[in-house]
Amino acid sequence: IEPDKKSDLFDKVDHYCSTIDEIKQFILDGITETSDKIYFYTPSSIYSSEILYDIIINQICDVYMIESMGMQSYSVTTMKVGPNKLAVSVDFSYFDDKYSIDEVKNMKKQSLAKAKDIIHELDLENKTEYECVKAVNQYLCDNCVYPDKEPYSAESHSIYGTLIEKSSVCEGYARTAQLIFSLCNLDS
């Protein structure tokens, strides 16, 4: 980090994560709130870029799909602030920065509401696991199309693209099915 930027980062850090689980929870809270930046201190002995990637991509984005919806990339700035202490800044980018944070929050709300409507509409609470899977698959096939041409939009990789725009690539279909199954307490 350039010297003049160090003080800016240092001034914004107000949270300390002493374990990997605390880092995960702090990042999850930030993504759930659709934060564009989060700042925290952590012991340098537990931090690495590989651990951060695993937390954000494998433990959060692949599990908390509504919370992380549209989060496409992140960048990290770290600064050593003591013998075994780092200040960390994580910047999140949602939907290629095409929408404001408030618009992304609204997109998340719309997607979750639509998923819940589908559960009610398909009466999934009263179906067997097999019937649920079959009904969700049929619903997605009947109500969403694969985009005609590349490059595919960021939305087409998301639950929002599948449920609201009704146009999605396989990732959007899969995330949508997984979300609905999760809301029905089905493992997928």
Secondary structure, 3 states (H helix, E strand, C coil): CCHHHHHHHHHHCCCECCCHHHHHHHHHHHHHCCCCEEEEEEECCCCCHHHHHHHHHHHHHCCCCCCCCCEEEEEEEEEEEECCEEEEEEEEEEHHHCCCHHHHHHHHHHHHHHHHHHHHHCCHHHCCHHHHHHHHHHHHHHHCECCCCCCCCCHHHCHHHHHHHCECCHHHHHHHHHHHHHHCCCCC
